[in-house]
Amino acid sequence: MSIIVEHVSKTFGNYRALDDVSLTVNDGELVALLGPSGSGKTTLLRIIAGLEIPDEAENSAIYFHGEDVARRQVGKRQVGFVFQHYALFKHLSVFENIAFGLRVRPRHLRPTNQQIHDKVTELLRLIQLEGLGRRYPSQLSGGQRQRVALARALAIEPKVLLLDEPFGALDAKVRQGLRNWLRRLHDELHVTSILVTHDQEEALEVADRVVVMNQAKIEQVGTPAEVFHHPASEFVIDFLGNVNVFHGRIEQGKAVLSGLAVGDRAAGKSAAASEIRQSHLYVRPHELEIERHLNGSPAIPALVSRINPAGAFAKIALTTNEGGDIQVDLPLERYEQLGLRQGETVFVSAKKARVFTPDYVI
Amino acid sequence: MATTAKSRRATNDPLWLRILLIGLSIGFVSVLLVLPLVVVFAEAFRAGVGTYFASLNNPAAWRAIRLTLLAAGISVPLNLVFGVAASWAIAKFDFPGKSFLITLIDLPFAVSPVISGLIYVLLFGLQGYFGKLLAAYNIEIIFAVPGIVLATVFVTFPFVARELIPLMQEQGDEEEQAALSLGASGLQTFWRVTLPNIKWGLLYGVILCNARAMGEFGAVSVVAGHRGSTNTIPLYVEVLYNGWNAPAAFTMASILALLGLVTLAAKTYLEWKVNQQLHDTLEPTTAEATV
C-alpha cells in the first residue's frame, strides 16, 4: 500500500519538530528515515502511524493507498508499529504477546482459538523462535524481544509496517544479523515499510530508498547509491560517513584552495562561473590520494600524524601546515607500496570532490 | 561459598559496630513495637478467655466493629477508583495544574486529621455552611455514619494514588500505545495491559489504605461527636478506657491489633511476591547467549 504525506507540520510547544514535510512511499517499498536525533524522523513516523496528531493545516494530508487517514485513530489504520524499546507486554507470554492483536478484535471478527494458535505458531517459525512461546519477555535476549515485537505487529496483517529505531538498543553484532534478516523478511512479505534510524550504515544497507532528514525538514530522498554518491547538500554528505572539509573559494568555475584545484570540468556550466565565492570543498577519505613527490597535479603538503592499518583500508591521519586535519583511507596495497611512516611529510591530492554553495554545485 | 566470605571481609564494618547497630535496632523494635503488642494481647486475656469473649459479646462492641468495617469498606473502594484515575491522569497525560493536583493529593498527609474533621463539621454541621440545607432535607452527616465515612475517605485519600503515580510514571505509556496500535480499544487496553502492570502496586496501596481506614482516630473522633452509636473500634477503645473498663478496652484493642497484623502479613506477602517478580526480570537467562 502506498503512503503519501503532504505538507505535514508538527509543533511541540515552541519546538518545531516537523516543518511542512511531504513524502511519497511506493507500494511494497522499504524506506529508511535517516537523520540525527531531533531531526523529526520519529515524529514523522508516529504521525504516519496515528500515534501523533499533526498540526492543523488546510493542505496537510496523509493518504494510505489514496485514502485520507489523517483523522483516523491508530487502531483503525492497520499499521504494525515496532517500538525502539520493544514495548512487549511484560505480563504476557511470547505466545500471548503475538496473539494480542487477534484477541482484542470485536467478537464477530475474532479468529477462533485454533486459528489464533496456527497463526502465532506460523509467526514464531517466521521469527525463528519456535518452542519459546511459553517464555516471558524478561526471559529473552534483546534481539529475541525485538523479533517478538515484530511478529506481534505482523500478526494483525498490517498494510504498513513502521519501525522506530528497531535495532537501536542492540549491540553491533546482533544488529547486523537482524538487519539482514529484516531485509530478507521484507523481500518475502513485501509489506510497505518505513524504518527510522540514525545509523547511516543501517539505512544504506537495508532500504530501497533513503530519506535524509535534518532540522524538521527532508534534505534528500533517493536510493542508497544516490544519496551516498550524489549528496544534495552539505548536511547529507557530512551525515553519510566521514568527510574532509577544505575551506576555499570558487574561481571561474574551479574550486581553489591552497594549492588544490578540483572541478575544471564544471567550468562554464553556471552563469556565475566568473564570480569568486567563498566555499567549502568536501572530499571523502577514500577519494584522497597520497604521493611522496609532486607530480604536476595540485596537491597539499601534509604531515603524517597517525596510521591505523587495522581494517579494509589503512586510515591515515595527516596535519597540514595551517594545522588542519585530513583523513585519508588508502587501500592496503597502496599503503604498503608507499611504505608510509609517522612524521613524514607527503602530498595529498583529491581524485574527486564536491562543492556546495547555496545555489551552485560543481 | 568462598566468594561471599571474601567480599564480606573486604566490605563489612568492624564486628563491634555491627553488634552495636543490630543490638540498637532490635532493642528499639522490642521496646517500642513488640512489647506493646504483647501487652495488648496479654492484658486482653488477663482475666481469662471467658471474660475476653464476654466483653466481645456486647452490642456496642459489635456496632463498633461493624462501623469500622463499613467505613473501611466504603472508603477503600472509593479511593481505589479515585487513586487509579488520578495516577492515570498524572502519569500518562500532561495538563496545566498537574503539580497542583499532586500537591492536593498529599494534603491529607500534611494536614492534621483533627483539622480535617473540624472542616467537615464546619461544612456539614448544623451551624455549618450546608447545615440548614441538609437539615431541610433531613440529611444527617455530622455526628452520624456518613460523616465518619467522609472523614475516613479524606484521611485515606492519598494512599493508592501515592503508590501508583511513581509506578505508572516509571512504566511510561509505550505498552499502551502498542496495544492501541494493535487495534485494542481504550477499555481493553486498560484491562489487558495497564491493570496487570500495576496490580501489585495497587494491592499494596489498597492494603495501606485499609489499615489507615480501620485505625483512623482523629478525624473520625471529631465528626462522631461522642455518641455511642457512632463509635468505631478506635473510638470505642477510648470510651472503654476512659470508663475504667481496661479489660474490655484491651479486648477491643486486640481486635484492632489483629486486623492490623493481618494487613501487615498481607503486605509482607506482597512485598515478597513483588521482589520475586523483580528477581525474575533481572535474572540472566540462558536465552542471552543465543541471539
HADDOCK unambig.tbl for C-alpha pairs under 7 A between the chains (distance, minus, plus):
assign (segid A and resid 74 and name CA) (segid B and resid 180 and name CA) 6.62 0.50 0.50
assign (segid A and resid 74 and name CA) (segid B and resid 181 and name CA) 5.29 0.50 0.50
assign (segid A and resid 75 and name CA) (segid B and resid 180 and name CA) 5.37 0.50 0.50
assign (segid A and resid 75 and name CA) (segid B and resid 181 and name CA) 4.72 0.50 0.50
assign (segid A and resid 75 and name CA) (segid B and resid 182 and name CA) 6.01 0.50 0.50
assign (segid A and resid 75 and name CA) (segid B and resid 183 and name CA) 4.02 0.50 0.50
assign (segid A and resid 75 and name CA) (segid B and resid 184 and name CA) 6.72 0.50 0.50
assign (segid A and resid 76 and name CA) (segid B and resid 183 and name CA) 6.61 0.50 0.50
assign (segid A and resid 79 and name CA) (segid B and resid 181 and name CA) 6.84 0.50 0.50
assign (segid A and resid 80 and name CA) (segid B and resid 181 and name CA) 6.95 0.50 0.50
assign (segid A and resid 81 and name CA) (segid B and resid 181 and name CA) 6.68 0.50 0.50
assign (segid A and resid 87 and name CA) (segid B and resid 174 and name CA) 5.61 0.50 0.50
assign (segid A and resid 87 and name CA) (segid B and resid 175 and name CA) 4.96 0.50 0.50
assign (segid A and resid 87 and name CA) (segid B and resid 178 and name CA) 6.61 0.50 0.50
assign (segid A and resid 88 and name CA) (segid B and resid 175 and name CA) 6.53 0.50 0.50
assign (segid A and resid 89 and name CA) (segid B and resid 175 and name CA) 6.33 0.50 0.50
assign (segid A and resid 89 and name CA) (segid B and resid 193 and name CA) 6.90 0.50 0.50
assign (segid A and resid 91 and name CA) (segid B and resid 196 and name CA) 6.84 0.50 0.50
assign (segid A and resid 91 and name CA) (segid B and resid 197 and name CA) 7.00 0.50 0.50
assign (segid A and resid 101 and name CA) (segid B and resid 182 and name CA) 4.81 0.50 0.50
assign (segid A and resid 101 and name CA) (segid B and resid 183 and name CA) 6.26 0.50 0.50
assign (segid A and resid 104 and name CA) (segid B and resid 183 and name CA) 6.97 0.50 0.50
assign (segid A and resid 104 and name CA) (segid B and resid 184 and name CA) 5.41 0.50 0.50
assign (segid A and resid 138 and name CA) (segid B and resid 281 and name CA) 5.02 0.50 0.50
assign (segid A and resid 139 and name CA) (segid B and resid 285 and name CA) 5.91 0.50 0.50
assign (segid A and resid 139 and name CA) (segid B and resid 287 and name CA) 6.61 0.50 0.50
assign (segid A and resid 140 and name CA) (segid B and resid 287 and name CA) 5.44 0.50 0.50
assign (segid A and resid 140 and name CA) (segid B and resid 288 and name CA) 6.60 0.50 0.50
assign (segid A and resid 141 and name CA) (segid B and resid 287 and name CA) 5.78 0.50 0.50
assign (segid A and resid 141 and name CA) (segid B and resid 288 and name CA) 4.67 0.50 0.50
assign (segid A and resid 141 and name CA) (segid B and resid 291 and name CA) 6.34 0.50 0.50
assign (segid A and resid 143 and name CA) (segid B and resid 291 and name CA) 5.80 0.50 0.50
assign (segid A and resid 144 and name CA) (segid B and resid 291 and name CA) 6.24 0.50 0.50
assign (segid A and resid 156 and name CA) (segid B and resid 182 and name CA) 6.90 0.50 0.50
assign (segid A and resid 174 and name CA) (segid B and resid 291 and name CA) 6.95 0.50 0.50
